[in-house]
Amino acid sequence: MTIDKTLKVKRGATSNRSVMTRVERIQKLREGDRWGEEASPFGLPKVRVRKLQMKKKKKTKKDDDDK
């Protein structure tokens, strides 16, 4: 029996995670100066996860006049 096309994972395909680990959240809070050394690692405030979208490059037309 074969695997359906929709279930196959493409090579190198990685999806964006919507959840960060505690260490990642603390690092983001430190970057934004929202974390102090006395603060408890429990009950951390929410940290927004930014999803990056790469824009496709526009194809340039080759001019036949230059040749």
Contacts in CASP RR format, 6 or more apart in sequence:
PFRMAT RR
TARGET T0000
AUTHOR 0000-0000-0000
METHOD contacts of the structure
MODEL  1
MTIDKTLKVKRGATSNRSVMTRVERIQKLREGDRWGEEASPFGLPKVRVR
KLQMKKKKKTKKDDDDK
16 49 0 8 1.000
16 51 0 8 1.000
16 52 0 8 1.000
17 49 0 8 1.000
18 49 0 8 1.000
19 49 0 8 1.000
20 28 0 8 1.000
20 47 0 8 1.000
20 49 0 8 1.000
22 41 0 8 1.000
22 44 0 8 1.000
25 44 0 8 1.000
25 47 0 8 1.000
26 35 0 8 1.000
26 41 0 8 1.000
26 44 0 8 1.000
28 47 0 8 1.000
29 35 0 8 1.000
29 44 0 8 1.000
29 45 0 8 1.000
29 47 0 8 1.000
30 36 0 8 1.000
34 45 0 8 1.000
END
